[in-house]
Amino acid sequence: FYAGCHHEKINGEGYPNGYKGDQLPLQARIIALADVFEGLTAPDRPYKKGYKLSKAMNILKGMTLGNEIDKNIFNLFIQQKVYLKYAKKYINSSQIDEIKEKEYLI
């Protein structure tokens, strides 16, 4: 169930069910953020280069401000440096640029 909701958005504009707000379980909200971040930074996609951390984080912040991604999960993602832990393990070092965390917190 949770994985099937990873394209849903907090504002109800996602798919396949158009769930919104509290209709989305916490697990689905986490998976949604992780899926977008991974898609933006993945260095192995044949159709695009992975973005630098700063660009990916700017996109995620915009999605959060647009009520597509859960604000509390996004802030936790930043505060716990999950983005950086993931980046150091899974993306190219050339994609890792400076992130000023205070600029991203909402």
C-alpha distances in whole Angstrom, upper triangle without the diagonal:
4,6,5,7,9,12,12,15,16,19,17,18,15,13,12,12,14,12,15,16,15,12,10,9,12,10,8,12,13,11,13,16,16,15,18,20,20,21,24,25,24,28,27,26,29,29,29,30,28,29,31,29,31,30,26,27,29,26,23,26,26,23,23,26,24,22,19,18,18,22,21,19,21,24,23,22,26,28,26,27,24,25,28,27,24,27,30,28,26,28,32,34,36,33,33,35,36,33,35,32,34,34,30,29,28
4,5,5,7,10,10,13,14,17,16,17,14,13,12,12,14,12,14,14,13,11,9,7,9,6,5,8,9,8,9,12,13,12,15,17,17,18,21,22,22,25,25,24,27,27,27,28,26,26,28,26,28,27,23,23,25,23,20,22,23,20,19,23,22,19,16,15,15,18,18,15,18,21,19,19,22,24,23,23,20,21,24,23,21,24,26,25,23,25,29,31,33,29,29,31,32,30,31,28,30,30,26,26,25
4,5,5,9,10,13,15,18,17,17,13,12,12,13,15,13,15,17,16,14,11,11,11,8,6,10,10,7,8,12,11,10,13,15,14,15,18,20,19,22,22,21,24,24,24,25,23,24,26,24,26,25,21,22,24,22,19,22,23,19,20,23,22,20,16,15,16,19,19,16,18,21,20,19,22,24,23,23,20,20,23,22,19,22,25,23,21,23,26,29,30,27,27,30,31,29,31,28,30,30,26,26,26
4,6,8,9,12,15,17,15,15,11,9,8,10,12,11,14,16,16,13,11,11,13,11,8,11,12,10,10,14,14,12,14,17,17,16,20,22,21,24,23,22,24,24,25,26,24,25,28,26,28,27,23,24,25,22,20,23,23,20,20,23,22,19,16,16,17,21,21,19,20,23,23,21,25,27,26,26,23,23,26,25,23,25,28,26,24,25,29,31,32,29,30,32,33,31,33,30,32,32,28,28,27
4,5,5,9,11,13,11,12,9,8,8,8,9,8,10,12,13,10,8,9,11,9,6,8,10,8,8,11,12,11,13,16,16,16,19,21,21,24,24,23,25,25,25,26,24,24,26,25,26,25,21,22,23,20,18,20,20,16,17,20,18,16,13,12,13,17,18,16,17,21,20,19,22,25,24,24,21,21,25,25,22,24,27,26,24,25,29,31,32,28,29,31,31,29,30,28,29,29,25,25,24
4,6,8,11,13,12,12,9,8,9,11,11,11,12,14,14,13,9,10,11,9,6,7,8,6,4,8,9,7,9,12,12,12,15,17,17,21,21,19,22,21,21,22,20,21,23,21,23,21,18,18,20,17,15,17,18,14,15,18,17,15,11,10,12,16,17,14,15,18,18,16,20,22,21,21,18,18,22,21,19,21,24,23,20,21,25,27,28,25,25,27,28,25,27,25,27,26,22,22,22
4,7,10,12,10,9,6,6,7,9,9,10,11,13,15,13,11,13,14,13,9,9,11,9,6,10,11,9,9,13,13,12,14,17,18,21,21,19,22,20,20,22,20,20,23,21,22,20,17,18,19,16,14,17,16,13,14,17,15,13,10,10,13,16,18,16,16,20,20,18,21,24,24,23,20,20,23,24,21,22,26,25,22,23,26,28,28,25,26,27,28,26,28,26,27,26,22,23,22
4,7,9,7,7,4,5,7,7,6,6,7,10,12,10,8,11,12,12,8,8,11,10,7,10,13,11,11,15,16,15,17,20,21,24,25,23,25,24,23,25,23,23,25,23,24,22,19,19,20,17,15,17,16,12,13,16,13,11,8,9,11,15,16,15,15,19,20,19,21,24,24,24,21,21,25,25,23,24,28,27,25,25,29,31,31,27,28,29,30,27,28,26,27,26,22,22,21
4,5,5,6,5,8,10,10,8,7,6,8,11,10,8,11,12,13,10,8,11,11,8,10,13,12,11,14,17,16,17,20,21,25,26,24,26,25,24,25,23,22,24,22,22,20,18,17,17,15,12,14,13,9,10,12,10,7,5,6,8,12,14,13,13,16,18,17,19,22,23,23,21,20,24,25,23,24,28,27,25,25,29,30,30,27,27,28,28,25,26,23,24,23,19,19,17
4,6,8,8,11,13,12,9,7,5,5,8,9,7,10,11,13,10,8,12,13,10,11,15,15,14,16,19,19,19,22,24,28,29,27,30,28,27,28,25,24,25,23,23,22,19,18,18,16,13,14,13,10,9,11,9,6,5,6,6,9,12,12,12,15,16,17,19,21,22,23,21,21,24,25,24,25,29,29,27,27,31,32,32,28,28,29,28,25,25,23,23,22,19,18,15
4,6,8,11,13,12,9,8,5,7,10,11,10,14,15,17,14,12,15,16,13,14,18,17,16,19,21,21,21,24,26,29,30,28,31,29,28,29,27,25,27,25,24,23,20,20,19,16,15,15,13,10,10,11,8,5,6,8,10,12,15,15,15,18,20,20,21,24,25,25,24,23,27,28,27,28,31,32,30,30,33,34,34,30,30,30,30,27,27,25,25,23,20,19,17
4,6,8,10,8,5,5,4,7,10,9,9,13,15,16,13,12,16,16,13,15,18,17,17,20,22,21,22,25,26,30,30,28,31,28,28,29,28,27,28,27,27,25,22,22,21,19,17,18,16,13,13,14,11,9,8,11,12,15,17,17,18,20,22,22,24,26,27,28,26,25,29,30,28,29,33,33,31,31,34,35,35,32,32,33,33,30,30,28,28,27,23,23,20
4,7,9,9,6,8,8,11,14,13,12,16,17,18,15,14,17,17,13,15,18,17,15,19,21,19,20,23,25,28,28,26,28,26,25,27,25,25,27,26,25,23,21,21,20,17,16,17,15,12,13,14,11,10,8,11,13,16,19,18,18,21,23,22,24,27,28,28,26,25,29,30,28,29,32,32,30,29,32,34,34,30,31,31,32,29,30,28,28,26,23,23,21
4,7,7,5,7,8,11,14,12,11,14,16,16,12,12,15,14,10,13,15,14,13,16,18,16,18,21,22,25,26,23,25,23,23,25,23,23,25,24,24,22,19,20,20,16,15,17,16,12,14,15,12,11,8,10,13,16,19,17,17,21,22,21,23,26,27,26,24,23,27,28,25,26,30,29,27,27,30,32,32,28,29,30,31,28,29,27,28,27,23,23,21
3,5,5,8,10,14,15,13,12,15,17,16,12,13,16,14,12,15,17,14,14,18,19,17,19,22,22,26,26,23,25,23,24,26,24,25,27,26,27,25,22,23,23,19,18,20,19,15,17,19,16,15,12,14,16,19,21,20,20,24,24,23,26,29,29,29,26,25,29,29,26,28,31,30,28,28,31,33,33,30,31,32,33,31,32,30,31,30,26,26,25
4,6,8,11,15,16,13,12,15,17,17,13,15,17,15,13,17,18,16,16,20,20,19,21,24,24,27,27,24,26,24,25,27,26,27,29,28,29,27,24,25,26,22,21,23,22,18,20,22,19,17,14,16,18,22,23,22,22,26,26,25,28,31,30,30,27,27,30,31,28,29,33,31,29,29,32,35,35,32,33,34,35,33,35,33,34,32,29,29,27
4,5,9,13,14,10,10,13,16,16,13,14,17,16,14,18,19,18,18,22,23,21,24,27,27,30,30,27,29,28,28,30,29,29,32,30,31,29,26,26,27,23,22,24,23,19,20,22,19,17,14,16,17,21,22,21,22,26,26,25,28,31,31,31,28,28,32,32,29,31,34,33,31,32,35,37,38,34,35,36,37,34,35,33,34,33,29,29,27
4,6,10,12,9,10,13,16,17,13,13,17,16,14,17,19,18,17,21,22,21,23,26,27,30,30,28,30,28,28,30,28,28,30,29,29,27,24,25,25,21,20,21,20,16,17,19,16,13,12,14,15,18,21,20,21,24,25,24,27,29,30,30,28,27,31,31,29,31,34,33,31,31,35,37,37,33,34,35,35,32,33,31,32,30,27,27,24
4,7,8,6,6,10,13,14,11,11,15,15,13,15,18,17,17,21,22,22,23,26,27,31,31,29,31,30,30,31,29,29,30,29,29,27,24,24,25,22,19,21,20,16,16,18,16,13,11,12,13,17,18,17,19,22,22,22,25,27,27,28,26,26,30,30,28,30,33,32,31,31,35,37,37,33,34,35,35,32,32,30,30,29,26,25,23
4,6,5,6,10,12,14,11,10,14,15,13,15,18,18,17,20,22,22,23,26,27,31,32,30,32,31,30,31,29,28,30,28,28,26,23,23,23,20,18,18,18,14,14,15,13,10,9,10,10,14,15,15,17,19,20,21,23,25,26,27,25,25,28,29,27,29,33,32,31,31,34,36,36,33,33,33,33,30,30,27,28,27,23,22,20
4,5,6,9,10,13,11,10,13,15,13,15,18,18,18,20,23,23,24,26,28,32,33,31,34,33,32,32,30,29,30,27,27,26,23,22,22,20,18,18,18,14,13,14,13,9,10,10,9,11,13,13,15,17,18,19,21,23,24,25,23,24,27,28,27,29,32,32,31,31,34,36,36,33,32,33,32,29,29,26,26,25,22,20,17
4,5,7,9,12,11,10,13,15,14,16,19,19,20,22,24,25,26,28,29,33,34,33,36,35,34,34,32,31,32,29,29,29,26,24,25,23,20,20,21,18,16,17,16,13,13,12,10,13,13,14,16,18,18,20,22,23,24,25,24,25,28,28,27,30,33,32,31,32,36,37,38,34,34,34,34,30,30,27,27,27,24,22,19
4,6,9,12,10,10,14,15,14,16,19,19,20,22,24,24,26,28,29,33,33,32,35,33,33,34,31,31,32,30,31,29,26,25,26,24,21,22,22,18,17,19,18,14,13,13,12,16,16,16,18,20,21,21,24,25,26,27,25,26,30,30,28,30,33,33,31,32,36,38,39,35,35,36,35,32,32,29,30,29,26,24,22
4,6,8,6,7,10,11,10,13,15,15,16,19,20,21,22,25,25,29,30,29,32,30,30,31,28,28,29,27,27,26,23,22,23,21,18,19,20,16,15,18,16,13,12,11,10,13,14,13,15,18,18,18,21,23,23,24,21,22,26,26,24,27,30,29,28,29,32,34,35,31,31,32,32,29,30,26,27,27,23,22,20
4,5,5,6,9,10,11,13,15,15,17,19,20,21,23,25,26,29,30,29,32,32,31,31,29,28,29,27,28,27,24,23,25,23,19,21,22,18,17,20,19,15,14,12,11,14,13,12,15,17,17,17,20,21,21,23,20,22,25,24,23,26,29,28,27,28,32,33,35,31,31,32,32,29,30,26,27,28,24,22,21
4,5,5,6,9,10,11,12,14,16,17,18,20,22,23,24,28,29,28,32,31,30,30,27,27,27,24,25,25,22,21,23,21,17,19,20,17,15,18,18,15,14,11,9,12,11,9,12,14,13,14,17,18,17,19,17,18,22,21,20,23,26,25,24,26,30,31,32,29,28,29,29,26,26,23,24,25,21,19,18
4,5,5,6,9,10,11,12,14,16,16,18,20,21,22,25,26,26,29,29,28,28,25,25,26,23,25,25,21,21,23,21,18,20,21,18,17,20,20,17,15,12,11,14,13,10,13,16,14,14,17,19,17,19,16,17,21,20,18,21,24,22,22,24,27,29,31,28,27,29,29,26,27,24,25,26,22,21,21
4,5,5,6,9,10,10,12,14,15,16,18,20,20,24,25,24,27,26,26,26,24,24,25,23,24,24,20,19,21,19,16,18,19,16,15,18,18,15,12,10,10,14,14,11,13,16,15,15,18,20,19,20,17,18,21,21,19,21,24,23,22,23,27,29,30,27,27,28,29,26,27,24,26,26,22,21,20
4,5,5,6,9,10,11,13,14,16,17,19,20,24,25,24,27,26,25,25,22,22,23,20,22,21,18,17,18,16,13,15,16,13,11,15,15,12,10,7,6,10,10,8,10,13,12,12,15,17,17,18,15,16,19,19,18,20,23,23,21,23,26,28,29,25,25,26,26,23,24,21,22,22,18,17,16
4,5,5,6,9,10,11,12,14,16,17,18,21,23,22,26,25,24,24,21,20,21,18,20,20,16,15,18,16,13,15,17,14,13,16,17,14,12,9,8,11,10,7,9,12,10,9,13,15,14,15,12,13,16,16,14,17,20,19,18,20,23,25,26,23,22,24,24,21,22,19,21,21,17,17,17
4,6,5,6,9,10,10,12,14,15,16,19,20,20,23,23,22,22,19,19,21,18,20,20,16,16,19,16,13,16,18,15,14,18,18,16,13,10,11,14,14,10,11,15,14,12,15,18,16,16,13,14,17,16,14,17,20,18,17,18,22,24,25,22,22,24,24,22,24,21,23,23,20,19,19
4,5,5,6,9,10,11,12,14,15,19,20,19,22,21,20,21,18,18,19,17,19,18,14,14,16,14,11,14,15,11,11,15,14,13,9,7,9,12,13,10,11,14,14,12,15,18,17,17,14,14,18,18,15,17,21,20,18,19,22,24,25,22,22,23,24,21,23,21,22,22,18,18,18
4,5,5,6,9,10,11,12,14,18,19,18,22,21,20,19,16,16,17,14,16,15,11,11,13,11,8,11,12,10,10,13,13,12,9,7,8,10,11,8,7,11,11,9,12,15,14,14,11,11,14,15,13,15,18,18,16,17,20,21,22,19,18,20,20,18,19,17,19,18,14,15,15
4,6,5,6,8,10,11,12,15,16,16,20,20,18,18,15,15,16,13,16,15,11,12,15,13,10,13,15,13,13,17,17,16,13,10,12,13,14,10,10,13,12,9,12,15,14,13,10,9,13,13,10,12,15,14,13,14,17,19,20,17,17,19,20,18,20,18,20,20,16,17,18
4,6,5,6,9,10,10,14,15,14,17,17,16,16,13,14,16,15,17,16,12,13,15,13,11,15,16,13,14,18,17,16,13,11,13,16,17,13,13,16,16,13,16,19,18,16,13,12,15,15,12,14,17,16,14,14,18,20,21,18,18,20,22,20,22,20,23,22,19,19,20
4,5,5,6,9,10,14,15,14,17,16,14,15,12,12,14,12,14,12,9,10,12,9,8,12,12,10,12,15,14,14,11,10,12,14,16,13,12,15,16,13,15,18,18,16,14,12,15,16,13,14,17,17,15,14,17,19,20,16,17,18,20,18,20,19,21,20,16,18,18
4,5,5,6,8,12,14,13,17,16,14,13,10,10,11,9,11,10,7,8,11,9,7,11,13,11,12,16,16,16,13,11,13,15,16,13,11,14,14,10,12,16,15,13,11,8,11,13,10,10,14,14,12,11,14,16,17,13,13,15,16,14,17,16,19,17,14,16,17
4,5,5,6,9,11,11,14,15,13,12,9,10,12,11,14,13,9,11,14,12,11,15,16,15,16,19,19,19,16,14,16,18,19,15,14,17,17,13,15,18,17,15,12,10,12,12,9,9,13,12,9,9,13,15,16,13,14,16,18,17,20,19,22,21,18,19,21
4,6,5,9,10,9,12,11,10,10,8,9,12,12,14,12,9,12,14,11,11,15,16,14,16,19,19,19,16,15,17,19,21,17,16,19,19,16,17,21,20,18,15,13,15,16,13,12,16,15,12,11,14,17,17,13,15,17,20,18,21,21,24,22,19,21,22
4,6,9,11,10,13,12,9,9,6,6,9,9,11,9,6,9,11,9,9,13,13,13,15,18,17,18,16,15,17,18,20,17,15,18,19,15,16,20,19,17,15,12,14,16,13,11,15,15,12,11,13,15,14,11,13,14,16,16,19,18,21,19,17,19,20
4,6,9,9,13,13,10,8,4,5,7,7,10,9,7,10,12,11,11,15,16,16,17,20,20,21,19,17,19,20,21,18,16,18,19,15,15,19,18,15,13,10,11,13,10,8,12,12,9,7,9,11,11,8,10,12,15,14,18,18,21,19,17,20,21
4,6,6,10,11,9,7,5,8,10,11,14,13,10,13,16,14,15,18,19,18,20,23,23,24,21,19,22,23,24,21,19,21,21,17,18,22,21,18,15,12,14,14,11,9,12,12,8,6,9,12,12,10,12,15,18,18,21,21,24,23,21,23,25
4,6,9,10,8,6,5,8,10,12,15,14,12,16,18,17,18,21,22,21,23,26,26,27,24,23,25,26,27,24,22,24,24,20,21,24,23,20,18,15,15,16,13,10,12,12,8,6,7,10,10,9,12,15,18,19,22,23,26,25,23,25,27
4,6,9,8,7,7,11,14,15,18,17,15,19,21,19,20,23,24,23,26,28,28,29,26,24,27,28,29,26,24,27,27,23,24,27,26,23,20,18,18,18,15,13,15,14,10,9,10,13,14,12,15,18,22,22,26,26,30,28,26,29,30
4,6,6,7,7,11,14,16,19,17,15,19,20,18,19,23,23,22,24,27,26,27,24,23,26,28,29,26,24,27,27,23,25,28,27,24,22,19,20,20,17,16,18,17,13,12,13,16,16,14,17,20,23,23,27,27,30,28,26,29,30
4,6,8,10,13,17,19,21,19,18,22,23,21,22,26,25,24,27,30,29,30,27,26,29,31,33,30,28,31,31,27,28,32,31,28,25,22,23,24,21,19,21,20,16,15,15,19,18,16,20,22,26,26,30,30,33,31,29,32,33
4,7,10,12,16,19,20,18,17,20,21,19,20,24,23,22,25,27,26,28,24,25,28,30,32,29,27,30,30,27,28,31,31,28,26,23,24,25,22,20,23,22,18,16,17,20,18,17,20,22,25,26,29,29,32,30,28,31,32
4,6,9,12,15,17,14,13,17,18,16,18,21,21,20,23,25,24,26,23,23,26,27,29,27,24,27,28,24,25,28,28,25,23,20,21,23,19,17,20,20,16,14,14,17,15,13,17,19,22,22,25,26,29,27,25,28,29
4,6,9,12,14,12,12,16,17,15,17,20,20,20,23,25,25,26,24,23,26,27,29,26,23,26,26,23,23,26,26,23,21,18,18,20,17,15,17,17,14,11,10,13,11,10,13,15,19,19,23,24,27,25,23,26,28
4,7,9,11,10,9,12,14,13,14,17,18,18,20,23,23,24,21,20,23,24,25,22,20,22,23,19,19,23,22,19,17,14,15,16,14,11,14,14,11,8,9,11,10,7,11,13,16,16,20,20,24,22,20,23,24
4,6,8,6,6,10,11,10,12,15,15,16,18,20,20,22,20,19,22,22,23,21,18,20,21,18,17,21,21,18,17,13,14,16,14,11,14,15,13,10,10,11,10,6,9,10,13,13,17,18,20,18,17,20,22
4,6,5,6,9,10,11,13,14,16,17,18,20,21,23,21,20,22,22,23,21,18,19,20,17,15,19,19,15,15,11,11,14,13,10,12,14,13,9,9,9,8,4,6,6,9,10,14,15,18,16,15,18,21
4,6,5,6,8,10,10,12,14,15,16,18,20,21,19,17,19,18,20,17,14,15,16,13,12,15,15,12,12,8,8,12,11,8,11,13,12,10,10,10,10,6,6,6,8,7,11,12,15,13,12,15,17
4,6,5,6,9,10,10,12,14,15,16,18,20,19,17,19,18,19,18,14,15,17,14,12,15,16,13,14,10,11,15,14,12,14,17,16,13,14,13,12,9,8,6,7,6,9,10,13,11,10,13,16
4,5,5,6,9,10,11,12,14,15,17,19,17,16,19,18,20,19,15,17,18,15,14,18,19,16,16,12,14,17,15,13,16,18,17,14,14,15,13,10,10,9,11,10,12,13,15,13,11,15,17
4,5,5,6,9,10,11,12,14,15,17,15,14,16,16,18,16,12,14,16,13,12,16,17,14,13,10,12,15,13,11,15,16,14,12,14,15,14,10,10,11,12,10,13,13,16,14,11,14,16
4,5,5,6,9,10,10,12,14,15,14,12,14,13,15,13,10,11,13,10,9,13,14,12,12,9,11,14,13,12,15,17,16,14,16,16,16,12,11,11,11,8,10,10,12,10,8,10,12
4,5,5,6,9,10,10,12,14,14,13,15,14,16,15,12,13,16,13,12,15,17,15,15,12,14,18,17,15,19,21,19,17,19,19,18,14,14,13,12,10,11,11,13,10,8,11,12
4,5,5,6,9,10,10,12,11,11,14,13,16,15,12,14,16,14,14,17,19,17,16,13,16,19,17,16,20,21,19,17,19,20,19,15,15,15,15,13,15,14,16,13,10,13,13
4,5,5,6,9,10,11,9,8,10,10,13,11,8,11,13,11,11,14,16,14,13,11,14,17,15,15,19,20,18,17,19,20,20,16,16,16,16,13,14,13,14,12,9,11,11
4,5,5,6,8,10,10,9,10,9,12,11,8,9,13,11,10,14,16,15,15,13,16,18,18,17,21,22,21,20,22,22,22,18,17,16,16,12,13,11,12,10,6,8,8
4,5,5,6,9,9,9,12,11,14,14,11,13,16,15,14,17,20,18,18,16,19,22,20,20,23,25,23,22,24,24,23,20,20,19,18,15,16,15,15,12,10,11,10
4,5,5,6,5,6,9,9,13,12,10,13,15,14,14,18,19,19,18,16,19,21,20,20,23,24,23,22,24,25,24,21,21,20,20,17,18,16,17,15,12,13,11
4,5,5,6,5,6,6,9,10,7,10,12,12,12,15,17,17,16,15,19,21,20,20,24,25,23,23,25,26,26,22,21,21,20,17,17,15,15,13,10,10,8
4,5,8,8,9,8,12,13,10,12,15,15,15,17,20,20,19,18,21,24,23,23,26,28,27,26,28,28,28,24,23,22,21,18,18,16,15,13,10,11,8
4,5,8,10,10,14,14,12,15,18,17,18,20,22,22,21,20,23,26,24,25,28,29,27,26,29,30,29,25,25,24,24,21,21,19,19,17,14,14,12
4,6,7,8,11,12,11,13,16,16,17,19,21,21,21,20,23,25,24,25,28,29,27,27,30,30,30,26,26,26,25,22,22,20,19,18,15,14,11
4,7,9,12,12,11,14,16,15,17,19,21,21,19,18,22,23,22,23,26,27,25,24,27,28,28,25,25,25,25,22,22,20,20,19,15,15,13
4,6,9,8,7,11,12,12,13,16,17,17,16,15,19,20,19,20,23,24,22,22,25,26,27,23,22,23,23,19,20,17,18,17,13,13,12
4,6,5,6,9,10,11,13,14,16,17,15,15,19,20,19,21,24,24,24,24,27,28,28,25,24,24,23,20,20,17,18,17,14,12,11
4,6,5,6,9,10,11,12,14,15,15,15,18,20,19,21,24,25,24,24,27,27,28,24,23,23,22,18,17,14,14,14,11,9,7
4,5,5,6,9,10,10,12,14,14,15,18,19,19,21,23,24,24,25,28,28,29,25,24,24,22,18,18,14,14,15,12,9,8
4,5,5,6,9,10,10,12,11,12,15,16,16,18,20,21,21,21,25,25,26,23,21,22,21,17,18,14,15,16,12,11,11
4,5,5,6,9,10,11,10,10,13,15,14,16,19,20,19,20,22,23,24,20,19,19,18,14,14,11,13,13,9,8,8
4,5,5,6,8,10,10,11,14,15,16,17,19,21,21,21,24,23,24,21,19,19,17,13,13,9,10,11,8,6,7
4,5,5,6,8,8,10,12,13,14,16,18,19,20,20,23,23,25,22,19,20,18,15,15,11,12,14,11,9,10
4,6,6,6,5,6,9,10,11,12,15,16,16,17,20,20,21,18,16,17,16,13,13,10,12,14,10,10,12
4,6,5,6,7,9,11,12,13,15,16,17,17,19,19,20,17,15,14,13,9,10,6,9,10,8,7,10
4,5,8,9,10,12,14,15,16,18,19,20,22,21,23,20,17,17,15,12,11,7,9,12,10,8,11
4,5,8,9,9,11,13,14,15,17,18,21,20,22,20,17,17,16,13,13,10,13,15,13,12,14
4,5,5,6,9,10,11,13,14,15,17,16,18,16,13,14,12,10,11,9,12,14,12,12,15
4,5,5,6,8,10,11,12,13,16,16,18,15,13,15,14,12,14,12,15,16,13,14,16
4,6,5,6,9,10,10,11,13,13,15,12,10,12,12,10,12,11,14,15,12,13,16
4,5,5,6,9,10,10,12,11,13,11,8,10,10,9,12,11,15,15,14,15,18
4,6,5,7,9,10,13,12,15,13,11,13,14,13,15,14,18,19,17,18,21
4,6,5,6,8,11,11,14,12,11,13,15,14,17,16,19,20,17,18,21
4,5,5,5,8,8,10,8,7,10,12,12,15,15,19,19,17,19,21
4,6,6,8,7,11,10,8,11,13,13,17,16,20,21,19,21,24
4,6,9,9,13,12,11,14,16,17,20,19,23,24,22,23,26
4,7,9,12,11,11,14,17,17,21,20,24,24,22,23,26
4,6,8,7,8,12,15,15,19,19,23,22,20,23,25
4,5,6,7,11,14,16,20,20,24,23,22,25,27
4,5,5,8,12,14,18,19,22,22,21,24,27
4,6,8,11,14,17,19,23,22,21,24,27
4,6,10,12,15,17,20,19,18,21,24
4,7,9,12,14,17,17,16,19,22
4,6,10,12,15,14,14,17,20
4,6,9,12,11,12,15,18
4,6,9,8,8,11,15
4,6,6,7,10,13
4,5,5,7,10
4,5,5,9
4,6,8
4,6
4
